[in-house]
């Protein structure tokens, strides 16, 4: 009985961690989506990367992906390139 209790506690802890990670990913996607919306003509690559990151987020939500760091990092790199190009133009 005690083993079952500790097993449930661990599961609750894992679920809480998953929920925190999911919230952080959601907030990051919302921020990135707002940044992309402010770009006059976002590149096709940037839009495709956003689509991939959102698809990965859905998979993470459904417990079908361990994380989405690769997709989110790629989108951040692309956004960084856009910001760098915009700063050069000014």
C-alpha positions, 0 to 999 in steps of 0.5 A: 500500500505504501509503495502504491502511495509513493508511486502515485506521488511520483506520478503527480510530481511528474505531471506537475513538471509536465504541466509547468513545461507545457505552460512555459512552451505555450507562453514562448510560442505565444510570444514568438507568434506575436513577434512574427505577426509584427513582421511585415512579410515574414519569411516562409521558413519562419512561418514553417518553423512556427508551424513545426513548433506548434505541431510539436507542442501539440504532440508534447501536450498529448505525451507523444513528444519528450520535448520541443527544444529543437523546434523552439530553438530553430524558431528563435534562431530565425527570429534572431536573424530577422532582428539582426537584419532589421537592425542593419536596415535602420 
